């Protein structure tokens, strides 16, 4: 008679053991106990692993849920206010030779230790009689008070030539002095002269370095009365007549008037050098006038 073992033992090789003797196989009590202990331990380990896996799944599901349920951080920073710009006056204008490009010179006048951030010039009105130009920018405290207040050149373009129209400052509604490049020599086309940084509080000025250490200085401003140096001669400048003043060892200057504006040009020799009046006249003749 064959005996059925409900818990057959399987050898390490994985093949089920077959009882070849017809007699019932005798089981050893200690072996059965060990087998049951192994099954209990295996079952316990399996349950523990299963619980751990289930717990991991639950945790993995809860973490995103907790993260999504947290309210977003409130943005307490106030919205940035748009920059405040101020109207800035300009006190001189230069009309280019093409008669459509205008450079206005703006400044903060009597405001001490202030600078302008992002200044901008805009044509606000163009009629048959006048052109109005406005300058705006943000006024801030200057980092260096010694350099604050320097005039700012700003360029605008007109739809048609300025002609006889009047240029007005939008801030004051007044017509500041307007100068024309056509009344000055075209030094940009003369490679002998190179411009250098120049500064003047009113009117227009520009300095140039020239041959052999000489310098040339051009200027323009409102015509004012008063005494001037004694004239030593005159010279034709286009359709204008200029008055010459100066001395050979210092400098020669020629001045001419156009309406209410006086233009000037001063030639200075290198240190220790001289220019005769004849040489000064020859230099004026070499300049290109348009």
Steps between C-alpha positions, in 0.01 A plus 500: 500500500635842401500783756428858378718771661318831492833688544745325270863601540684624192876447479736789429520410133136587460379142411227348709617207713325166414454233762616173333434275798142377530521543874386830638784737534580582856516863577739634750339725759788746509495529123126568495549768764777659298287493189208658676731763651638581154151528360392730779810715462458509122135592540589772752770643276263494205232683695757756621626563147143530374414749774814699422410512132145605577628765741743629237219525248284688747784737589581559135139592444474723805811713443378658176155544651648684796716713268206598281281588793750756632390852402748691277717755673338840496682765294532783747725719280307802367466543126777714351381853436573646155798738499408863546642730233533876516505772238851640447582823324756544222689823432658461154449314174728410211351442154698254286601574144210286371259741681293209640719367782480712814719469811361666812713557810306433820605567857360512853580872527513592871438150639820417688644151533236338278527274197256388232436133422394400148435851361300509180416778255174493306346724237157580642383748235588589141319779321581736216638754747656307787639169628460414870745258662445350847765332717406258778692274738524368855679737738711330767769595751842525336780265600754773428381855562805645326389361163124545538319762298697452178282555195371194315491500118183327374410447135161517326407469132249716316260385231607788276780762509480756778536795265388826659290334768569580865621236743333515843563327830184325623590558865532880476317569171795727414726484192856431623784608268520282191833450321564358155786274390484670163641815658809314627787331314449132417783369716361145495612468138851634577710213634763740634270591788365258761233608751559471874268529799379856555261661743321833517210609719321692227508519126704252299870410512729235358876457511729325250860381506691582185838481322825563689323534834269785396140518621181637351195606697156582354221668691160659463278701731255783523631829369571731791618858500811624673862571437716252311863476401619737232449360152812443291320414178201338333450184295221364283332184629257393231250781471598632846773736602703411807701722729850382598653562842799356685881483507755267334645360823161432662217423258297643213123519506239586240141592589193544280133565567192331356178654630515500879774235510876559500732225373873484569809299413829518693832354383775448759857394413685224684670597825792726420390545138346791311257564215536809286185676381581385146522137617170536682331631185649212301364250752152648478517469122584128530190427707189374323204737532152411381 
